[in-house]
Amino acid sequence: MPLDRRQFILSSSAAAGLVAFPGFLTAGIDAASRPLNILVLGGTGFLGPHTVEYALARGHKITLFNRGRTNKDLFPELPKIVGDRDPDKGKGLTGLQGKQWDAVIDTSGYVPRLVEASSRLLAPNVKQYLFVSTICQYDNWAEGGTNGTENRPPATLEDPKTEDVRQHYCALKAYCEKAAEKSMPGRVTQIRPGLIVGPRDKTDRFTYWPVRFNRGGKILLPGKPDDVTQFIDVRDLAKFMIHTLEKNLTGSFNLVQPTMPFGKLVESCKKVAAPKSEYTWVPADFLSQNDVQPWRDIHMWADKESAGAGALTWSSQKAIDAGLTFTPIDKTVEDTLAWFQSLPAKRQEKLRAGMSLEKESKVLNAWSLEKNKMA
Ligand SMILES: NC(=O)c1ccc[n+]([C@@H]2O[C@H](COP(=O)([O-])OP(=O)(O)OC[C@H]3O[C@@H](n4cnc5c(N)ncnc54)[C@H](OP(=O)(O)O)[C@@H]3O)[C@@H](O)[C@H]2O)c1
């Protein structure tokens, strides 16, 4: 990339607060052979900024459409259309009428009625619609992942008209995919990510691990090293999404790293983030007897023998064959920790996921007593 363009991105990103975390800006990115005109429905939360940042680095033009509420100071240099995905609210989608783009990236669709509204309105004026769905849109997603491919059937709902996203997030995404496909047959890219991790992830589900290791002390590790984890670095996802637009790839793609032993994530956290600490693997059944539950107290981990392990064993082979690449785990850990440490002190005080230090310590003490009894 010519220096003046990189400087522009660096300075505009600095204005937007983006250099506070390591994203794509540190990598050498070549411009795409043909710049695209891309509309992003959303763009200012977690996945959106990484996608926009990467697209800009590739030389594409971006327009943002959102309500102007989330991180509204991001990307001051970009054209913005203010509106609502819901045609019944405020200006609705009117700002999009009659305008043309090469492609749309929809990171913010959760309700089929709204995805239908945007895809129907944009169908005559865009070539490709990229919808960010989820890996859990499959039927029996959590049970039947083992090397699951895109051919598995989608989840269904008794009442497909429901808009209760909290209750039916996964199945509603399946219906959103169908709504986009109905409006633009053969022109939709359905992106189905697993857990998205990395800088800017406000859930702290993955972030917990590098941060916990970095804090040191007596650290509880769940189950055993060959239990499983699976996720996708947000930057790999963003890169692949732009790749599908550049190559006009349509159809559905699972987006996850290959299933990894949980011990590999542990080793990476030790290497990258940890002062000298004491580590104790606590068996899964003891955790459950002591009210420690996966996805409430412990994230990113599944006991290999449990039914929940299927959720972390999906296959992205189709996307890999189409060009998906993976950031090394050490870099994901390192950049996530660096990003978290760049946040205001108040935000760093309490992680939003994982066990409290008090509960961790209580369970470790209980396990120590149990082991003494067994000895
Ligand atoms: N996190 C995970 O592990 C995970 C896993 C699988 C799939 N996914 C999917 O990945 C996507 C990630 O989303 P993200 O939040 O990171 O995307 P994002 O594009 O970075 O942020 C969401 C954007 O949507 C806009 N928005 C929200 N409601 C809106 C409305 N009613 N009308 C117009 N704009 C609206 C927000 O801006 P305003 O508030 O200003 O409107 C914001 O710009 C989601 O589709 C999610 O389902 C996530």
The ligand as a Gaussian input file, in Angstrom:
#p B3LYP/6-31G(d) Opt

LIG

0 1
 N      -19.859000     -12.768000      18.974000
 C      -19.891000     -14.007000      18.565000
 O      -19.223000     -14.883000      19.130000
 C      -20.725000     -14.380000      17.355000
 C      -20.756000     -15.698000      16.927000
 C      -21.458000     -16.023000      15.761000
 C      -22.092000     -15.043000      15.058000
 N      -22.070000     -13.760000      15.494000
 C      -22.734000     -12.726000      14.685000
 O      -21.731000     -11.799000      14.306000
 C      -22.326000     -10.504000      14.163000
 C      -21.470000      -9.579000      14.990000
 O      -22.074000      -8.381000      15.220000
 P      -21.357000      -7.083000      15.759000
 O      -22.259000      -6.555000      16.809000
 O      -19.956000      -7.355000      16.096000
 O      -21.475000      -6.179000      14.437000
 P      -21.103000      -4.672000      14.229000
 O      -21.514000      -4.319000      12.861000
 O      -19.699000      -4.422000      14.632000
 O      -22.008000      -3.886000      15.297000
 C      -23.424000      -3.888000      15.255000
 C      -23.896000      -2.668000      14.451000
 O      -25.273000      -2.732000      14.184000
 C      -25.832000      -1.440000      14.339000
 N      -27.243000      -1.636000      14.655000
 C      -27.763000      -2.321000      15.706000
 N      -29.100000      -2.282000      15.652000
 C      -29.433000      -1.557000      14.554000
 C      -30.681000      -1.170000      13.960000
 N      -31.852000      -1.509000      14.516000
 N      -30.656000      -0.441000      12.837000
 C      -29.469000      -0.071000      12.275000
 N      -28.254000      -0.415000      12.780000
 C      -28.260000      -1.147000      13.902000
 C      -25.023000      -0.821000      15.467000
 O      -25.010000       0.584000      15.438000
 P      -26.122000       1.468000      16.171000
 O      -26.317000       0.893000      17.536000
 O      -25.514000       2.818000      16.170000
 O      -27.349000       1.375000      15.334000
 C      -23.630000      -1.333000      15.124000
 O      -23.013000      -0.512000      14.158000
 C      -23.773000     -10.635000      14.605000
 O      -24.579000     -10.811000      13.461000
 C      -23.786000     -11.929000      15.431000
 O      -25.021000     -12.602000      15.420000
 C      -21.408000     -13.405000      16.630000

